[in-house]
Structure formats: C-alpha cells, structure tokens
Amino acid sequence: MAKVKDDEWIDIGTVQSIELNKKAVTTAHKGESVAIKIQSPGTVNVMYGRHFDHTSEIVSKMSRHSIDLLREHFRDDLAKEDWICVIKLKKMLKIE
C-alpha cells in the first residue's frame, strides 16, 4: 500500500520479486537498497508517477489475521526490530 495523502492509502499491488545487486532474494533488510517488482491488483492500473512516487510512504498491507499468523508461525524468525515495525504498521493502518 502507498500513502498518498494524510489518511488516504491506495493498494499498489503485490510484491512479485525482490532483487539485491541484480540477484533474486526472498527478503530485504533495513538499510539495503533493493529493486521490487510489484504486480498491480486485478485490472486496476496503478502507475508510478501518477498515483504514487518516491516521496510516498510504502508499507505492507496487514490485517489482524496476518499479524496473528506471524505470531503463530514466525515468532522466533522475526527480530525485535521487526516486531516494532509490525506494531507501527498496526497503528498506521488502525488495526485493533
């Protein structure tokens, strides 16, 4: 999702791939510069430069269910910094 105005978010699509130094990777970490391929949702065409740009805040779309799944299946895989990020996203997206 990309934040385009104070409380206006648009779904820019699903991450299809991530590349680091022109090599495919499955994760990216804070401080790394990566290329991300995003597939627009359905038949909606979301365009960089028209709907969002480099100044837009881009975050993962999350729900109460996805947070619960993270806790259940990936609790030990995520660092404290990752959980802090999840908490921030929870507040940003107004998830109870």
C-alpha positions as CSV (number, residue, x, y, z in Angstrom):
1,M,0.0,0.0,0.0
2,A,1.1,3.5,-0.7
3,K,0.2,6.6,1.4
4,V,-0.8,9.4,-0.9
5,K,-2.4,11.8,1.5
6,D,-2.7,12.2,5.3
7,D,-5.1,9.2,5.7
8,E,-5.5,8.1,2.1
9,W,-4.0,4.8,1.1
10,I,-4.0,3.0,-2.3
11,D,-3.3,-0.6,-3.0
12,I,-0.4,-0.6,-5.4
13,G,-0.3,-4.3,-5.8
14,T,1.6,-7.5,-4.7
15,V,5.3,-7.9,-4.5
16,Q,6.3,-10.4,-7.2
17,S,10.1,-10.3,-6.7
18,I,12.9,-8.6,-4.8
19,E,16.4,-8.1,-6.2
20,L,19.6,-7.1,-4.4
21,N,22.6,-6.4,-6.6
22,K,20.7,-7.9,-9.6
23,K,20.2,-11.2,-7.8
24,A,16.8,-12.5,-6.6
25,V,16.3,-12.6,-2.9
26,T,13.4,-13.5,-0.7
27,T,13.8,-10.8,2.0
28,A,15.3,-7.3,2.3
29,H,16.5,-5.7,5.5
30,K,16.7,-2.2,6.8
31,G,19.4,-0.2,5.0
32,E,19.6,-2.4,1.9
33,S,18.8,-0.8,-1.5
34,V,16.7,-3.3,-3.4
35,A,14.6,-3.4,-6.6
36,I,11.0,-4.5,-6.1
37,K,8.7,-5.8,-8.8
38,I,5.0,-5.1,-8.0
39,Q,2.0,-6.5,-9.8
40,S,-1.0,-4.2,-9.9
41,P,-4.1,-5.6,-8.3
42,G,-6.6,-7.1,-10.8
43,T,-7.5,-4.9,-13.7
44,V,-6.6,-1.7,-11.9
45,N,-3.6,0.1,-13.4
46,V,-1.7,1.9,-10.7
47,M,1.1,4.0,-12.2
48,Y,4.3,5.2,-10.6
49,G,4.5,9.0,-11.0
50,R,0.7,9.3,-11.4
51,H,-0.7,7.6,-8.4
52,F,2.4,7.5,-6.1
53,D,6.1,8.3,-6.4
54,H,9.4,8.2,-4.5
55,T,8.0,10.5,-1.8
56,S,5.1,8.2,-1.0
57,E,5.3,6.1,2.1
58,I,5.0,2.4,1.0
59,V,4.1,-0.2,3.6
60,S,2.9,-3.8,3.7
61,K,-0.8,-4.4,3.8
62,M,-1.6,-6.1,7.1
63,S,-4.7,-7.3,8.9
64,R,-5.4,-8.7,12.4
65,H,-5.4,-12.2,10.8
66,S,-2.0,-11.7,9.2
67,I,-0.5,-10.4,12.5
68,D,-1.9,-13.4,14.3
69,L,-0.3,-15.7,11.7
70,L,3.0,-14.0,12.1
71,R,2.9,-14.6,15.8
72,E,1.8,-18.2,15.5
73,H,4.2,-19.3,12.7
74,F,7.1,-16.8,12.6
75,R,7.5,-15.5,16.2
76,D,11.1,-16.9,16.5
77,D,12.1,-15.8,13.0
78,L,11.4,-12.1,13.5
79,A,13.8,-9.9,15.4
80,K,12.7,-7.4,18.0
81,E,13.1,-4.6,15.4
82,D,10.7,-6.5,13.0
83,W,8.0,-6.7,15.8
84,I,8.4,-3.0,16.4
85,C,7.7,-2.4,12.7
86,V,4.6,-4.6,12.9
87,I,3.4,-2.5,15.9
88,K,3.9,0.7,13.9
89,L,2.0,-0.7,10.9
90,K,-0.8,-1.8,13.2
91,K,-1.1,1.8,14.5
92,M,-0.8,3.3,11.0
93,L,-3.4,1.0,9.5
94,K,-5.7,1.3,12.6
95,I,-5.7,-2.4,13.2
96,E,-7.2,-3.5,16.6
